[in-house]
Amino acid sequence: MLEDAAAMKRISSRHHPLVARCRALARGRTDAPRLLLDGLHLVADAARAGLSIEVVAFSPRALAGGEASLLAERLAADGVEVVEAADTVMEALSPVSTPSGVVGIAHCPPTSLDAVLARSPQLVVVAVDVQDPGNAGAIVRAAEAGGATGVVFCGASADPFGWKALRGSMGSALRFPLGFGIELGGAVEGVRRAGLRVAATLPRGGRAPDGVDLRQPVALLLGGEGPGLPADVVAAADDRVTIPMQPPVESLNVAVAAALLVYEAARQRRGGGAHP
């Protein structure tokens, strides 16, 4: 149990300013670059990633558990504002229908194309107009798990730091190199300037992933749900890649496609190489 729980600030009203802040963040980014963390593990991941956490609210039931109580102690020791919120307040703080009992607000980590390109050999996923936040989060998670060096979100892509995307990435977005809000032309120009090849994915007409050399620095371009990549971007790419599918299936979820391509690149880089 939290040793100084008796001195912890308690929130019992749904009209508390923290409720308004959390609700605003749940609707999307506010003027301040902050993110909404829902769940014990996301808050813990943010702390491990070294993010600046402003405030974390715990329900009484969460504080009765050892893991949450220890986390609350560590956060308080680091100068984070830790509060106890009544169950009815927690329902208002949390963006989900079944609150986890832990909700926090933290500063967004920095994003830039330079950070994505900093590690080598580069294996960068460029997501174009991926509007579904769950897919955006799953792409980040698959990219980190498969050994990619970063993800860039272009065009009308969902915010990878929105609460739905954060749940989809399971914390990967808090520590993995990301670019966001970058215009597609600028992203392509930037990766080319850094010496990367550009591989565009399309539903048909390209080479199978194992027939494309992915051992060299490469940017994998994936289009969003529906329209895919712009035709001029596909035409200008160094490689065009199509994941084979058995009929009558005509397309894959964009996060699944990203995972398959990243893992194929990882296979080749372990010594498998491309098939002629």
C-alpha positions in Angstrom: 0.0 0.0 0.0 1.1 3.6 -0.6 2.7 4.7 2.6 1.5 8.3 2.5 -2.0 7.5 1.1 -3.6 9.5 3.9 -1.9 12.6 2.6 -2.9 12.0 -1.0 -5.2 14.4 -2.7 -8.6 13.0 -3.4 -11.0 13.9 -6.1 -14.7 13.2 -5.5 -16.4 15.5 -8.0 -16.8 14.9 -11.8 -16.6 18.7 -12.2 -12.9 18.8 -11.2 -10.6 20.5 -13.8 -8.7 17.2 -14.3 -11.9 15.7 -15.7 -12.2 18.5 -18.3 -8.5 18.1 -19.3 -8.8 14.3 -19.7 -12.0 14.6 -21.8 -10.4 17.3 -24.0 -7.4 15.0 -24.6 -9.7 12.0 -25.3 -11.2 14.1 -28.1 -7.8 14.8 -29.7 -4.7 16.8 -29.1 -5.1 20.1 -27.3 -2.9 23.2 -27.9 -0.4 21.8 -25.4 1.5 18.7 -26.6 0.1 16.3 -24.1 -1.1 12.7 -24.2 -3.7 10.8 -22.3 -2.5 7.5 -20.7 -5.1 5.0 -19.8 -4.0 1.9 -17.9 -1.3 1.0 -15.4 1.0 -0.5 -18.0 0.9 2.6 -20.3 1.7 4.9 -17.3 4.5 2.6 -16.3 5.8 2.5 -19.9 5.8 6.3 -20.0 7.8 6.5 -16.8 10.3 4.0 -18.1 10.6 5.9 -21.3 11.5 9.0 -19.3 8.5 11.1 -20.4 7.5 14.0 -18.3 4.3 12.9 -16.5 2.2 15.7 -15.0 -0.5 13.9 -13.1 -1.8 10.3 -12.5 -5.1 9.4 -11.0 -5.7 6.1 -9.3 -9.0 4.5 -8.2 -9.2 3.2 -4.6 -9.4 -0.3 -5.9 -6.2 0.2 -8.0 -4.3 1.5 -5.0 -5.3 -1.5 -3.0 -3.2 -3.6 -5.4 0.5 -4.0 -5.0 1.6 -3.1 -8.5 -0.4 0.1 -8.8 0.5 1.2 -5.2 4.3 0.7 -5.9 3.9 2.7 -9.2 2.1 5.5 -7.3 5.0 5.6 -4.8 7.6 5.8 -7.5 5.8 8.5 -9.4 5.3 10.6 -6.2 9.0 10.2 -5.4 9.8 11.6 -8.9 7.6 14.7 -8.3 4.6 13.6 -10.3 1.2 14.7 -8.9 -0.5 11.5 -7.7 -4.2 11.7 -6.8 -6.9 9.3 -5.8 -10.1 9.5 -7.8 -13.5 8.2 -6.7 -14.9 5.5 -9.0 -17.5 7.8 -10.4 -14.7 10.3 -11.2 -12.5 7.6 -12.7 -15.4 6.8 -15.1 -15.3 10.4 -16.3 -11.5 10.5 -16.5 -11.1 7.4 -18.5 -11.9 7.3 -22.3 -13.0 3.6 -22.1 -16.3 2.1 -21.0 -14.6 -0.1 -18.4 -12.0 2.1 -16.6 -8.7 0.4 -15.7 -8.4 2.5 -12.5 -5.3 4.4 -13.6 -5.3 7.5 -15.9 -2.5 9.9 -16.5 -1.4 13.0 -18.5 2.1 13.2 -19.9 4.1 15.3 -22.3 4.3 13.9 -25.8 7.7 12.6 -26.8 9.4 14.5 -29.6 8.9 13.4 -33.2 11.0 14.1 -36.3 12.1 12.5 -39.5 15.7 13.0 -38.4 15.1 10.8 -35.3 13.5 8.1 -37.4 16.6 8.1 -39.7 19.2 8.2 -36.9 19.6 4.4 -36.6 21.2 2.3 -39.3 20.8 0.3 -41.4 17.5 2.1 -41.8 14.2 0.2 -42.1 11.5 2.8 -42.0 7.8 2.4 -42.4 6.0 5.3 -44.0 2.3 5.2 -43.3 0.2 7.4 -45.6 -3.3 8.4 -44.8 -3.8 5.6 -42.2 -6.8 7.2 -40.5 -7.8 4.4 -38.1 -6.0 5.0 -34.8 -6.0 1.3 -34.0 -4.2 0.5 -37.2 -1.8 3.3 -36.6 -0.9 1.9 -33.2 -0.6 -1.6 -34.4 1.8 -0.5 -37.1 4.1 1.1 -34.5 3.9 -2.0 -32.4 4.7 -4.4 -35.3 7.5 -2.1 -36.5 9.2 -2.1 -33.1 8.7 -5.8 -32.6 10.1 -6.7 -36.1 13.2 -4.6 -35.9 12.3 -1.5 -37.9 14.1 1.7 -37.1 11.1 4.0 -37.1 7.7 4.9 -38.4 6.6 8.1 -40.2 2.9 9.1 -40.4 2.0 11.3 -43.3 -1.0 13.0 -44.7 -4.3 12.4 -42.9 -2.9 9.6 -40.7 -4.2 9.3 -37.2 -2.2 10.8 -34.3 0.0 7.9 -33.0 -0.3 9.6 -29.5 -4.0 9.6 -29.4 -5.4 7.3 -26.7 -6.8 4.7 -29.1 -3.5 4.5 -31.0 -1.5 4.3 -27.8 -3.6 1.3 -26.7 -3.0 -0.3 -30.1 0.8 0.2 -29.9 0.8 -1.1 -26.3 3.3 1.6 -25.3 5.7 1.2 -28.3 4.9 4.8 -29.4 6.2 6.1 -26.1 9.8 5.0 -26.9 10.0 4.2 -30.6 11.3 6.8 -33.1 8.3 8.4 -34.8 7.6 11.1 -37.3 4.1 12.7 -37.4 2.4 15.4 -39.4 5.0 15.2 -42.2 3.9 16.0 -45.7 4.4 12.9 -48.0 6.5 14.6 -50.5 8.8 15.9 -47.8 9.1 12.5 -46.2 10.0 10.8 -49.5 12.5 13.6 -50.3 14.0 13.2 -46.8 14.5 9.4 -46.9 16.0 9.7 -50.4 18.4 12.4 -49.3 19.5 10.0 -46.5 20.3 7.3 -49.0 17.2 5.0 -48.6 15.5 3.2 -51.4 11.7 3.7 -51.6 9.6 0.6 -51.8 5.9 1.3 -52.5 3.2 -1.3 -51.7 0.3 -1.9 -53.9 -2.5 -4.5 -54.0 -1.4 -6.0 -57.4 1.3 -5.7 -60.0 4.4 -5.5 -57.8 7.0 -8.1 -56.9 6.6 -10.4 -53.9 8.4 -9.1 -50.8 10.9 -12.0 -50.9 11.8 -10.9 -54.4 12.8 -7.4 -53.4 16.2 -6.7 -51.8 15.3 -5.3 -48.4 18.7 -5.6 -46.8 19.8 -2.2 -47.8 18.4 1.0 -46.2 14.8 1.2 -47.3 11.6 3.1 -46.6 8.4 0.9 -46.9 5.5 3.0 -48.1 2.0 1.8 -47.2 -1.3 3.5 -48.1 -4.3 3.9 -45.9 -7.5 2.1 -45.8 -9.2 2.3 -49.2 -7.4 4.5 -51.7 -3.8 3.2 -51.0 -0.8 5.2 -52.2 -1.0 8.1 -54.7 -0.3 6.9 -58.3 2.6 9.3 -58.7 4.3 8.1 -55.6 4.0 4.5 -56.7 5.4 5.4 -60.2 8.4 7.2 -58.7 9.3 4.4 -56.3 12.5 2.3 -56.7 10.5 -0.9 -56.0 6.9 -1.8 -56.1 5.9 -4.6 -53.7 2.7 -6.7 -53.6 2.0 -9.2 -50.9 0.7 -12.5 -52.5 -2.8 -13.3 -51.5 -5.0 -16.3 -52.3 -8.3 -15.4 -54.0 -10.9 -14.1 -53.4 -9.0 -12.0 -50.9 -7.9 -8.7 -52.5 -6.3 -6.7 -49.7 -4.8 -7.0 -46.2 -5.2 -4.8 -43.2 -2.5 -2.1 -43.4 -1.0 -3.1 -40.0 -0.8 -6.7 -41.1 0.9 -5.7 -44.3 3.4 -3.6 -42.4 4.2 -6.5 -40.1 4.7 -8.9 -43.0 7.1 -6.5 -44.8 9.1 -5.6 -41.7 9.6 -9.3 -40.8 10.5 -10.2 -44.4 13.2 -7.4 -44.2 14.4 -8.8 -40.9 14.6 -12.3 -42.4 16.7 -11.0 -45.3 19.0 -9.0 -42.9 19.7 -12.1 -40.9 21.2 -13.6 -44.0 18.2 -15.0 -45.8 18.5 -12.6 -48.8 16.0 -12.0 -51.5 14.9 -14.7 -53.9 15.8 -14.1 -57.6 
